[in-house]
């Protein structure tokens, strides 16, 4: 699982590189299961079904927004790319990461 999960997280970081701001209040959610399927990885999709990576955004996206308590992200880790994922996901890959410190109030952007 480690190899393909690392590749999925790396690919997400590459795709959103221009939109990431490490210290943003606005964020976008990306389904790890959906991204894995797009990349041709069928294994583990059931395990990742409800797991999302967080993309901290430089600018708010147009569309609906929902305010979320920042404590929701207490057990999340941030990779060097800026992509954020649950800590249990980060512990399964060999990508460098650190604890994610969210703002007190976060804003989920829906594209």
Secondary structure, 3 states (H helix, E strand, C coil): CHHHHHHHHHHHHHHCHHHECCCCCEEEEEEHHHHHHHCCCCCCCCCCCCCEEEEEECCCCCCCEEEEEHHHHCCEEEECCCEEEEHHHHCCCCCCEEECCCCCEEEEECC
